[in-house]
Amino acid sequence: MKKLFTLFGITLCILFLGSSISFGQIAVTVSNPTNTTPNLAASYASLASAITALNSVTAMTGPVIINLPAGGTETAPVAGLLLNNFQ
């Protein structure tokens, strides 16, 4: 019985680690986050969350740059990522 619980625990760990790797997120930093109303955060856990925050902005007074680390990967939603049209 103890071996069964040990095997079950190892299996759960592998499943959780595998899912976090396949749906990994990348750390995103924002340059000039105060050029927006409301202000953006200086960093986000994923590109999707940074774009969602950028889409909620009501005004921009200057450039905003989203920086992604080289070699980072993130699984995009099926519909893709959409930026609002700022004019």
C-alpha positions in Angstrom: 0.0 0.0 0.0 2.9 2.4 0.8 4.4 1.7 -2.6 1.1 2.6 -4.3 0.9 6.0 -2.5 4.5 6.7 -3.4 3.9 5.9 -7.0 0.8 8.0 -7.0 2.7 10.9 -5.5 5.5 10.7 -8.0 2.9 10.5 -10.9 1.2 13.7 -9.6 4.5 15.5 -9.4 5.4 14.6 -12.9 2.0 15.7 -14.2 2.2 19.1 -12.4 5.8 19.7 -13.6 4.9 18.7 -17.2 1.9 21.0 -17.3 3.9 24.0 -16.0 6.6 23.4 -18.6 4.3 23.0 -21.6 2.3 26.1 -20.6 5.2 28.1 -19.4 5.1 31.9 -19.1 7.8 34.4 -19.6 8.6 37.4 -17.4 7.8 40.7 -19.3 9.1 44.1 -18.3 7.6 47.4 -19.4 9.6 50.5 -20.2 7.8 53.8 -19.5 4.8 52.3 -17.7 3.7 55.7 -16.4 3.1 57.0 -20.0 -0.4 55.5 -19.7 -3.6 56.2 -17.9 -4.1 54.1 -15.8 -0.4 53.4 -15.3 0.9 50.0 -16.3 2.9 47.8 -13.9 6.6 47.6 -14.4 6.5 43.9 -15.0 4.0 41.1 -15.8 4.1 37.3 -15.5 3.2 36.8 -19.1 2.9 38.5 -22.5 -0.8 37.9 -22.4 -1.3 39.7 -19.1 0.9 42.6 -20.3 -1.2 42.9 -23.5 -4.5 42.7 -21.5 -3.3 45.5 -19.3 -2.2 47.6 -22.3 -5.6 47.1 -23.9 -7.3 48.5 -20.8 -5.4 51.8 -21.1 -7.6 54.8 -21.8 -4.8 57.3 -22.7 -1.1 57.3 -23.7 1.2 60.3 -23.4 4.3 58.6 -24.9 5.9 55.4 -26.0 5.5 52.2 -24.0 7.9 49.3 -24.7 7.2 45.7 -23.8 10.4 43.8 -23.3 10.6 40.0 -23.7 13.6 37.9 -22.7 15.4 36.2 -25.6 14.5 32.5 -25.9 11.4 32.7 -23.8 8.3 30.8 -24.8 4.7 31.2 -24.0 1.7 29.3 -25.4 -0.6 31.8 -27.1 -4.4 31.4 -26.9 -6.1 29.8 -29.9 -7.5 33.1 -31.0 -4.1 34.8 -30.7 -3.2 38.0 -28.9 -4.9 41.2 -30.0 -3.8 44.8 -29.5 -6.4 47.6 -29.5 -6.0 50.3 -32.1 -4.4 53.4 -30.4 -4.6 56.6 -32.5 
